[in-house]
């Protein structure tokens, strides 16, 4: 095996293992409520999940900004800087979590105004939301820790945390729903318990594997203006880039909701196909962040460009694999997720959109990882703006004449738009190496 492939897979495989537990958790949550006999439960979990996806995606810069900057510092062997980056990210994550808890009521009111769910779904959604919001502190701090571990070329610690967290979540949700007879509140409590236990395990890894991190800290530099400006520049670009992605995914779910519970449930089921592919591809994106960022920080362009080529090669194999699975077994996967006949019938009519998802999305995932590793955050923002404009333009030109197919076509164009624009931006504005 090529020595670079070993480095990539050493990061990618544990990241894939940890990432795959997330969609599996979503599948289990859907399967639990999907068999409770009403589409309202599916709708409540879908919209509740979307609210927290929005919140946590927006603040995903805590992980992405931390990993790229940390990987570059690691490549330079600047361990004082790696310690400072961790402290800044944790401080920022905790501060944001406190603000979210203080603003939880207006945030929920805004979510209802945007999504406009039915009265039955609204009641179930309120129960789910007001339990899960208390998971913000451990979740945001865990973002900072996970990004830092990745930048330190350690993808095993986040893998162990993710596996432990999601197994805890599944076990607790099943216990609350099937043993104690809870419904949506049981799924929410399972999630909350898992968030706190996962964060505690991550802290344990930090204190045992990286004991010297605190000793290497130069505390007077923690809030130094020049360092904070660089930290916030990278993070603000990623923040606004993520806002574009969130706008698309939030609109996607909401537009399904506006078409009725049946379409909302159908789109939720089919979006799990994309989520499954995305978490596999994110493993290779994480390798781009860690390995690409390390070589960029060390000033080694040959190794950096070789990393880009090898990760695209792995991405190509994933496209072939997932396309084959979705074409051959798509309808069976739908039946695993729900036993509601109307949802199965409707979803089968839209299943062909899942066949083109892998090819449309692969480049965006690879480039996201590479751009985060070299902290090319402005290019990430620009490509996301272009793709978001393409999404909304396509949807409003084609809906309602193409019905729900307009929404799926717009989403495929959004994925293609990100990948193509990032390819062009990288080609015409390549990274500058400092030796």
Secondary structure, DSSP 8 states (H G I E B T S, - for coil): --HHHHHHHHHHHHHHHHHHHHHHHHHHHHHHHHTSS-HHHHHHHHHHHHHHHHHHHHTTHHHHHHHHHHHHHHHTT-HHHHHHHHHHHHHHHHHHHHHHHHTHHHHHHHHHHHH---HHHHHHHHHHHHHHGGGHHHHHHHHHHHHHHHHTT--HHHHHHHHHHHHHHHHHHHIIIIIS---HHHHHHHHHHHHHHHHHHHHHHHHHH-THHHHT--GGGTT-HHHHHHHHHHHHHHHHHHHHHHHHHHHHHHHHHHT-HHHHHHHHHHHHHHHHHHHHHHHHHHHIIIIIHHHHHTT-HHHHHHHHHHHHHHHHHHHHHHHHHHHHHHHHHHHHH---HHHHHHHHHHTHHHHHHHHHHHHHHHHHHHHHHTT-HHHHHHHHHHHHHHHHHHHHHHTTTTTHHHHHHHHHHHHHHHHHHHHHHHHHS------
